[in-house]
């Protein structure tokens, strides 16, 4: 039996991969301070269990608890990431004033949301899997005027056509070629460097043809986010980051392969960007419930649920972010779905 194979010490399931989770991050690395957990329980342990134990024990009068238990790892990493973004904004402010661009994520901050190591880990999980290429990886697209705690983040299922072919920036790849660490690193670097200073400007032209972006725009405008340049005030990401570069969703096998890492990445995005409102256009009904595989690990707390013309919707919060989960709007009543989101978000209804 492989050393990392065995029973998860939380859920008890036998898994092919167990990860070392340190009970006290500030403690030593002795076996008494380590649990061997499956990837899902590792996320649950760090993101939910430690902060809940901390709050419960504090209320019970226990003192001297580890500082690393106060907040989830996502929140700790997010605070550090956003601090770095703000520092880089300040460092490059003079250059932006000279070239006429508004305050936003500078070019130097492109790699802050995802590090090279995070994106490399994502590609490593899908490397060598069956599947016809080409494929591409999505990194979060953050509007150039996005501000944490105030703006909107829109989350879809998976990209449907993304990346640049070999005659462009060459960010499209086959799953076989990224088995090689050096080749994979090249795609990681090119993918991160492909994000420009106004990463969602393309939505202004492409958006009117997409039900997804039409609903996103209606909600953004209802929240009074910058009118014509609404796309600069939002952030966009997907549940699953690696998908076919030309068309279609990733296969079930490809989604399963990357799911654990995608949960970790999305948690990192939410903690770093700290959106006031999060709009999931992914589905939560019996016919297409993409949200179910992410909600527990992200810490979603439901405040209510209902229907819009037969389509299931849910609302609640993740941390301090308001959340509404709607179906993907293709072929569905777009206006009614946008109204439902604005009703819960407290925006202007059209």
Secondary structure as GFF3:
##gff-version 3
##sequence-region A 1 350
A	DSSP	beta_strand	6	7	.	.	.	ID=ss1
A	DSSP	beta_strand	14	15	.	.	.	ID=ss2
A	DSSP	beta_strand	19	22	.	.	.	ID=ss3
A	DSSP	three_ten_helix	31	33	.	.	.	ID=ss4
A	DSSP	beta_strand	34	37	.	.	.	ID=ss5
A	DSSP	alpha_helix	39	44	.	.	.	ID=ss6
A	DSSP	pi_helix	45	49	.	.	.	ID=ss7
A	DSSP	alpha_helix	50	59	.	.	.	ID=ss8
A	DSSP	three_ten_helix	67	69	.	.	.	ID=ss9
A	DSSP	alpha_helix	73	91	.	.	.	ID=ss10
A	DSSP	alpha_helix	93	99	.	.	.	ID=ss11
A	DSSP	three_ten_helix	107	109	.	.	.	ID=ss12
A	DSSP	alpha_helix	116	126	.	.	.	ID=ss13
A	DSSP	beta_strand	135	137	.	.	.	ID=ss14
A	DSSP	beta_strand	141	142	.	.	.	ID=ss15
A	DSSP	beta_strand	152	156	.	.	.	ID=ss16
A	DSSP	three_ten_helix	177	179	.	.	.	ID=ss17
A	DSSP	alpha_helix	181	193	.	.	.	ID=ss18
A	DSSP	alpha_helix	203	206	.	.	.	ID=ss19
A	DSSP	three_ten_helix	207	209	.	.	.	ID=ss20
A	DSSP	alpha_helix	211	222	.	.	.	ID=ss21
A	DSSP	three_ten_helix	227	233	.	.	.	ID=ss22
A	DSSP	beta_strand	234	238	.	.	.	ID=ss23
A	DSSP	beta_strand	242	244	.	.	.	ID=ss24
A	DSSP	alpha_helix	252	273	.	.	.	ID=ss25
A	DSSP	beta_strand	277	281	.	.	.	ID=ss26
A	DSSP	three_ten_helix	291	293	.	.	.	ID=ss27
A	DSSP	alpha_helix	295	298	.	.	.	ID=ss28
A	DSSP	beta_strand	300	308	.	.	.	ID=ss29
A	DSSP	beta_strand	311	318	.	.	.	ID=ss30
A	DSSP	beta_strand	321	326	.	.	.	ID=ss31
A	DSSP	alpha_helix	334	345	.	.	.	ID=ss32
###
